[in-house]
Amino acid sequence: MADFAVDMRRITKKFPLVLANDDVNFKVKQGEIHALVGENGAGKSTLVNILYGLLRPDRGTLVIDGREVQLSDPGDAIKLGIGMVHQHFMLIPPFTVAENVVLGQEPAIGAMVDISRANEIVRELSEQYGLKVDPTSKVETLSVGIEQRIEIIKVLYRGAQILILDEPTAVLTPQEVDELFEILRSLKDQGKTIIFITHKLQEVMSIADAVTVMRRGKVVGTVAVKDTSRQDIATMMVGRQVLFQVEHTPADPGDIVLSVENLSALDNKSLPALRDISFAVREKEILGIAGVEGNGQSELVEVLTGLRRAQSGRVQLNGREITNFNPRAIREKGTCHIPEDRHRRGLVLDFSVAQNTVLGIHYRRPYVRNMLLDVINFGPIRQKAQRLLHEFDIRPPDQENPAGNLSGGNQQKVVVAREFDQNPKLLIAAQPTRGVDVGSIEFIHQRLLQARDAGKAVLLVSADLEEIFSLSDRIAVMYDGQIVGILDPAEATEARIGMMMTGGGGG
């Protein structure tokens, strides 16, 4: 057996306006967990998409298990034992777990799919690798963490010995991250080779044996994790010293901007999602909402932004009623919103970057010549886009590029740039740094604090406790649709907040 499961030599891939991979050498040893990190747009996704057969390199050689190969499509990669778990899962919600796993390679009895055998196969794989799923459950009823396990089972079912995981923890709770890492360690113990793409450097230190750092299409270096530090990796990624915690001066809260009183709402299944919630956010203050995802945070943000109706209670902005106003009306009153799901709520992926920078204000002057006829005025749109591309370092700096062509982190930068640029009275930031690299996290955190210091009220909703502690002037904890406590960061500890997040009290 070759020492290296993967040996990519002098890989080059060019797209219009960007050299995504520039003479890249990337080696992964057999049976190791190898992290691949870099800023948004550094070339990581392009490299693994070449490894999985989704892209073909312009130049370079690919060696798998000591044998030079050429991949025309993912089918070739799968035959070589390469499997990929994508950042955005590829599951059919109404299908069962087993039906999703075997789709395209179904066990059969004659011309009929053998569902019993499919269930048995998934159960065996689940037990073998400690993945704990029910083969008969419908995917639409399952948590995101379980959906990810299904994706892993899918690639194992197809015989994967080399697993590529692209941002696997981006939408997981802390508990689900711990469970995933146990699964990855088990897979490694059973001889699998794992390539782990992440922006979270504490995860690299926790799970990886080695890490390769990319910057602007090139490999900066590969090091053993035991021989490096989080700060060293961040410096390699960005090319400068990175602050993991931005300077946070004491707040000087002013008047109440957002007032929420006895708010209740239902979820998509008409079950209670918010239960009699009350809180306020003031000028020059960041109120952080902490909690395990799925405890009402998403529904709260949707009610506050007009995307979901409240059943009872009231919401006021600067003393004026906005309960159950539509999203445009709420935005007109001075609210901006960084949504937790940039694809569903933040961007039109087929639209250009320039068009996306004016979503939500596209009907206003100067972006239309005639507000009654919505005659688009492209000149000011292009000027705005060019300014934001530069100010927020969005790559590639091509305003005509469809937003769907950008990396996930650069898509997030487009959303953040647009919302910050509106000069809101209230900024609702839901998971603002999800899938964003360390340099961009530092930049977004600084902008949030600058918005606070400029007199804005900021409601920060984040599943990242480090982010909550770093930015919040007060911390509210949600559990089971309720706010179970609001704490000053000085009196809050991760243990205490964690206990409250799981319903254990401590508030």
C-alpha positions in Angstrom: 0.0 0.0 0.0 1.3 3.5 -0.9 2.2 5.9 1.9 -0.1 8.5 0.5 -3.8 7.9 -0.2 -3.9 11.2 -2.2 -1.0 12.9 -4.1 -2.0 15.9 -6.2 0.9 17.2 -8.1 1.2 20.7 -9.6 -2.5 21.1 -10.0 -3.5 24.3 -11.9 -7.1 25.4 -12.6 -8.1 28.8 -14.0 -11.5 30.4 -14.3 -12.3 33.8 -15.8 -10.6 36.5 -13.7 -9.2 34.1 -11.1 -6.4 31.5 -10.9 -8.1 29.2 -8.4 -5.3 26.6 -8.1 -1.8 27.7 -8.9 0.7 24.8 -9.2 -0.7 23.1 -6.1 0.9 20.1 -4.5 -1.3 18.4 -1.9 -0.5 15.0 -0.2 -2.6 13.1 2.3 -1.2 10.1 4.2 -3.1 6.8 4.4 -5.3 6.6 7.5 -5.0 10.2 8.7 -7.4 13.1 9.2 -6.0 15.9 7.2 -7.4 19.4 7.5 -7.5 21.8 4.5 -7.8 25.4 5.5 -7.6 28.9 3.9 -9.4 32.1 3.4 -12.7 32.3 1.4 -11.6 32.0 -2.2 -8.2 30.4 -1.4 -8.9 27.5 -3.8 -9.8 24.7 -1.3 -13.2 23.8 -2.9 -11.7 23.9 -6.4 -9.0 21.5 -5.3 -11.3 18.9 -3.7 -13.8 19.2 -6.6 -10.9 18.2 -8.8 -10.2 15.3 -6.5 -13.8 14.2 -6.6 -14.1 14.5 -10.4 -16.4 17.5 -10.5 -13.8 19.6 -12.2 -10.9 18.8 -14.4 -7.5 20.5 -13.9 -5.9 22.6 -16.7 -2.6 21.0 -15.7 -1.3 18.6 -13.1 -1.2 14.9 -12.0 -3.5 13.0 -9.6 -2.2 9.9 -7.9 -4.5 7.8 -5.8 -3.0 5.0 -3.6 0.2 5.1 -5.6 -1.5 4.9 -9.1 -1.8 7.8 -11.5 -5.4 8.4 -12.5 -7.6 10.6 -14.6 -11.1 11.5 -13.4 -13.8 12.4 -15.9 -16.7 12.7 -13.4 -17.6 11.7 -9.8 -18.4 8.2 -10.9 -14.7 7.7 -11.6 -13.8 9.0 -8.2 -16.4 6.7 -6.5 -14.9 3.7 -8.3 -11.5 4.6 -6.8 -13.0 4.8 -3.3 -13.4 8.6 -3.0 -16.5 9.9 -1.4 -17.6 13.5 -0.7 -20.0 15.0 1.9 -21.0 18.4 0.5 -21.6 21.4 2.7 -25.2 21.6 1.4 -26.7 18.2 1.8 -28.1 16.3 -1.2 -31.0 14.4 0.4 -34.6 14.0 -0.7 -36.7 15.0 2.3 -39.8 12.8 1.7 -37.6 9.7 1.3 -36.5 7.5 4.2 -32.9 7.3 5.3 -32.4 4.0 3.6 -34.0 5.2 0.3 -31.7 8.2 0.3 -28.6 6.0 1.0 -29.1 3.4 -1.7 -30.5 5.8 -4.4 -28.9 5.0 -7.7 -27.5 1.7 -6.4 -30.6 0.0 -5.0 -30.6 -3.6 -4.0 -33.2 -5.4 -6.0 -35.4 -8.5 -6.1 -36.0 -8.9 -9.8 -37.3 -5.5 -11.1 -38.3 -4.3 -7.6 -36.2 -2.4 -5.1 -35.6 -4.6 -2.0 -36.4 -2.1 0.8 -35.9 -4.7 3.5 -32.4 -5.3 2.3 -31.8 -1.5 2.0 -32.9 -1.1 5.6 -30.6 -3.9 6.7 -27.6 -2.5 4.9 -28.0 0.9 6.4 -28.5 -0.6 9.9 -25.3 -2.6 9.5 -23.3 0.4 8.3 -24.8 2.5 11.1 -23.7 0.0 13.8 -20.3 -0.6 12.2 -19.3 3.0 12.2 -21.3 4.3 15.2 -23.5 6.5 13.1 -26.8 5.8 15.0 -29.6 6.4 12.4 -33.0 4.7 11.9 -33.2 3.5 8.3 -37.0 3.8 8.2 -37.2 7.5 9.3 -38.1 10.1 6.8 -35.4 12.6 6.3 -37.8 15.6 6.6 -38.3 14.6 10.3 -34.6 14.6 11.2 -32.1 17.1 12.6 -29.3 18.5 10.6 -26.8 16.4 12.6 -28.6 13.2 11.6 -28.8 14.3 8.0 -25.0 14.7 8.0 -24.7 11.1 9.3 -26.9 9.9 6.4 -24.5 11.7 3.9 -21.6 9.9 5.5 -23.4 6.5 5.3 -24.1 7.3 1.6 -20.4 7.5 0.7 -19.5 4.5 2.9 -22.3 2.4 1.1 -20.5 3.2 -2.1 -17.2 1.9 -0.8 -15.4 5.1 0.1 -11.9 4.7 1.6 -11.1 8.4 1.2 -13.8 10.8 2.6 -13.9 14.5 1.8 -15.9 16.6 4.2 -16.6 20.2 3.1 -17.3 22.5 6.1 -19.0 19.5 8.0 -19.7 21.5 11.2 -21.1 24.7 9.7 -24.7 23.9 10.7 -24.1 21.6 13.7 -24.7 22.3 17.4 -21.7 21.9 19.7 -23.0 18.5 20.9 -23.4 17.4 17.3 -19.8 18.5 16.5 -18.6 16.4 19.4 -20.6 13.4 18.1 -19.2 13.9 14.5 -15.7 14.0 15.8 -16.2 10.7 17.6 -17.5 9.3 14.3 -14.5 10.6 12.4 -12.1 9.1 14.9 -13.9 5.8 14.6 -13.6 5.9 10.8 -9.9 6.7 11.1 -9.4 3.7 13.4 -11.0 1.5 10.8 -8.5 2.7 8.2 -10.4 5.5 6.4 -8.5 8.6 5.1 -10.4 11.8 5.8 -9.9 15.3 4.2 -11.6 17.9 6.4 -12.3 21.4 5.1 -13.0 23.9 7.8 -12.7 27.6 8.8 -12.8 26.7 12.5 -9.2 26.4 13.6 -10.1 25.1 17.1 -11.6 22.1 15.2 -8.3 21.6 13.3 -6.4 21.5 16.6 -9.0 19.0 18.0 -9.5 16.5 15.2 -6.7 16.7 12.6 -3.3 14.9 12.4 -2.0 17.4 9.7 -3.1 20.6 8.1 -2.5 22.1 4.7 -2.9 25.9 4.4 -3.9 27.6 1.1 -3.8 31.3 0.3 -4.8 32.9 -3.0 -4.6 29.6 -5.0 -1.3 28.4 -3.6 -0.3 26.0 -0.8 1.5 28.0 1.9 2.5 24.9 3.8 1.6 21.6 5.4 2.4 20.9 9.1 1.7 18.3 11.7 -1.0 19.7 14.1 1.0 18.7 17.1 3.8 21.0 15.9 1.7 24.2 15.4 -0.8 26.5 17.0 -4.1 28.1 16.1 -2.4 31.5 15.8 0.3 30.1 13.5 -2.2 28.5 11.2 -4.3 31.8 11.1 -1.2 33.8 10.2 -0.3 31.3 7.4 -3.9 31.7 6.1 -4.2 35.4 6.1 -0.6 36.5 5.8 -0.7 38.7 9.0 -1.5 38.4 12.7 -5.2 37.7 13.4 -7.1 38.8 16.4 -9.3 36.0 17.6 -11.0 38.4 20.0 -11.6 42.0 18.9 -11.3 44.8 21.3 -14.6 45.2 23.1 -15.0 48.4 25.0 -17.8 48.7 27.6 -21.2 49.5 26.2 -23.0 52.8 26.9 -26.6 51.8 26.2 -29.1 54.5 25.2 -32.8 54.4 24.4 -34.7 51.2 23.7 -34.8 50.5 19.9 -36.4 47.1 19.9 -39.0 46.1 22.4 -40.4 42.5 22.4 -43.3 41.8 24.8 -44.9 38.4 25.5 -44.2 37.2 22.0 -45.5 33.8 20.9 -45.4 32.1 17.5 -45.8 28.7 15.9 -43.3 26.7 13.8 -43.9 25.2 10.4 -45.8 22.3 11.9 -48.1 24.6 13.8 -46.5 23.7 17.1 -45.4 26.3 19.6 -42.0 27.7 18.7 -41.9 30.9 20.8 -43.5 31.0 24.2 -44.2 34.4 25.8 -40.8 36.0 25.0 -39.9 39.4 26.3 -36.7 41.4 25.9 -35.3 44.8 24.7 -32.3 45.9 22.8 -31.0 49.5 23.2 -28.9 51.9 21.2 -25.2 51.2 21.5 -25.7 47.6 22.7 -25.2 44.1 21.3 -27.7 41.6 22.8 -26.5 38.1 22.1 -29.0 35.2 21.8 -27.3 31.9 22.7 -28.9 28.5 22.4 -28.7 25.1 20.8 -30.2 25.5 17.3 -33.8 24.5 17.0 -34.9 26.1 20.2 -36.8 29.0 18.6 -34.0 31.3 17.5 -34.9 31.0 13.8 -38.6 31.6 14.4 -37.8 34.6 16.6 -35.7 36.2 13.8 -38.4 35.4 11.3 -41.1 37.1 13.4 -38.9 40.2 14.0 -38.2 40.5 10.2 -41.8 39.9 9.0 -41.1 36.4 7.7 -43.4 34.6 10.2 -46.6 35.8 11.9 -46.7 36.2 15.7 -49.7 34.5 17.4 -49.7 37.0 20.3 -47.6 39.7 21.9 -46.1 42.8 20.3 -42.9 44.1 18.7 -42.0 47.7 18.7 -39.2 49.6 16.9 -38.4 53.0 18.5 -41.7 52.9 20.3 -43.8 52.2 17.1 -45.7 49.0 16.6 -44.3 46.7 13.8 -45.9 43.4 14.9 -46.8 41.4 11.8 -45.7 44.1 9.4 -44.4 42.7 6.1 -40.7 42.5 5.5 -40.5 45.6 3.3 -42.3 47.7 5.8 -40.0 46.5 8.6 -37.0 47.3 6.5 -38.4 50.7 5.7 -38.7 51.4 9.4 -34.9 50.9 9.9 -34.3 47.2 10.4 -31.6 45.2 8.4 -31.2 41.5 8.6 -28.2 39.1 8.0 -30.1 35.8 7.6 -28.8 32.5 8.9 -29.4 30.8 5.5 -27.8 33.0 2.8 -29.1 30.8 0.0 -32.8 30.8 1.1 -33.0 34.3 2.5 -30.0 36.3 1.6 -29.2 36.0 -2.1 -30.6 35.3 -5.5 -27.9 33.0 -6.7 -28.6 33.5 -10.4 -28.4 37.3 -10.0 -25.1 39.1 -10.4 -23.1 40.2 -7.4 -24.1 43.8 -8.3 -27.8 43.0 -8.4 -27.5 41.2 -5.0 -26.0 44.3 -3.4 -29.2 46.3 -3.8 -31.8 43.6 -3.0 -34.3 45.0 -0.6 -33.7 48.6 -1.8 -33.8 47.9 -5.5 -37.1 49.8 -5.9 -35.6 53.0 -4.5 -33.8 55.9 -6.2 -31.1 56.1 -7.4 -31.4 52.4 -8.4 -34.5 53.0 -10.5 -35.1 55.9 -12.8 -38.9 55.7 -12.5 -40.2 54.3 -9.2 -43.7 53.6 -10.7 -42.3 51.6 -13.6 -39.3 50.2 -11.8 -37.0 51.2 -14.7 -33.5 50.0 -13.5 -30.7 52.5 -13.3 -27.6 50.3 -13.7 -25.0 53.0 -13.2 -25.5 53.6 -9.5 -25.9 49.8 -8.9 -22.5 49.2 -10.4 -20.9 52.0 -8.4 -22.3 50.7 -5.2 -21.2 47.1 -6.0 -17.7 48.2 -6.9 -17.4 50.1 -3.6 -18.6 47.1 -1.5 -16.4 44.6 -3.4 -13.4 46.7 -2.4 -14.5 47.6 1.1 -15.4 44.0 2.1 -12.7 42.3 0.0 -15.1 40.1 -1.9 -13.4 37.7 -4.3 -13.2 37.6 -7.2 -13.9 41.3 -7.6 -16.2 40.8 -10.5 -19.6 42.5 -10.0 -21.1 40.8 -13.0 -20.3 37.3 -11.6 -23.4 35.4 -10.6 -23.5 35.1 -6.8 -23.9 31.4 -7.1 -20.3 31.2 -8.5 -18.8 32.6 -5.3 -17.4 30.5 -2.5 -19.8 30.3 0.5 -17.7 32.8 2.6 -17.7 35.3 -0.2 -21.4 34.9 -0.7 -21.8 35.7 3.1 -19.6 38.8 2.6 -22.0 40.1 -0.1 -24.9 39.7 2.3 -23.0 41.4 5.2 -21.8 44.2 3.0 -25.3 45.0 1.7 -26.9 45.0 5.2 -24.2 47.0 6.9 -24.4 49.6 4.1 -28.1 50.4 4.8 -27.2 52.3 8.0 -30.0 50.6 10.0 -31.3 51.6 13.4 -31.6 47.9 14.3 -29.3 45.2 12.8 -30.4 41.6 13.3 -27.4 39.4 12.6 -28.2 35.6 12.6 -25.1 33.4 12.4 -23.2 36.3 10.7 -19.9 34.4 10.4 -21.1 30.9 9.5 -18.7 29.5 6.9 -16.4 32.5 6.9 -12.6 32.4 7.3 -10.8 33.8 10.3 -9.7 37.0 8.7 -13.3 37.8 7.6 -14.6 36.8 11.1 -12.3 39.4 12.6 -13.5 42.0 10.0 -17.2 41.2 10.6 -16.8 41.3 14.4 -15.1 44.7 14.1 -18.0 46.0 11.9 -20.6 44.8 14.4 -18.8 46.6 17.2 -18.4 49.7 15.1 -22.2 49.6 14.3 -22.8 49.4 18.1 -20.5 52.3 18.8 -22.2 54.4 16.1 -25.5 54.1 18.0 -27.1 51.1 16.4 -28.9 48.4 18.3 -27.6 44.9 17.4 -29.4 41.6 18.0 -26.8 38.9 17.5 -28.1 35.3 17.2 -25.3 32.7 17.1 -24.7 29.1 17.8 -21.0 29.9 18.3 -20.5 30.6 22.1 -17.1 32.1 21.4 -18.7 34.6 19.2 -21.5 35.3 21.7 -18.9 35.9 24.5 -16.6 38.0 22.3 -19.3 40.5 21.1 -22.2 40.6 23.5 -22.9 43.3 26.1 -25.7 41.1 27.5 -26.4 37.4 26.8 -29.9 36.0 26.5 -30.2 32.2 26.5 -33.0 30.4 24.6 -34.3 26.9 25.4 -37.5 25.3 24.2 -38.9 28.5 22.7 -38.3 30.6 25.9 -35.7 33.0 27.1 -34.5 31.2 30.3 -32.2 34.0 31.4 -30.4 37.2 30.5 -26.9 37.6 31.9 -24.1 40.1 32.0 -21.0 38.5 30.3 -19.0 39.2 33.5 -21.2 36.8 35.4 -21.6 34.3 32.6 -19.3 31.3 32.0 -19.4 28.8 29.2 -20.4 26.1 31.7 -23.3 28.2 33.1 -24.5 29.2 29.6 -24.2 25.6 28.4 -26.3 24.4 31.3 -29.0 26.9 30.5 -28.9 26.0 26.8 -29.8 22.4 27.6 -32.6 23.3 30.1 -30.5 22.6 33.2 -31.1 26.0 34.8 -28.3 28.3 36.0 -30.0 31.5 35.0 
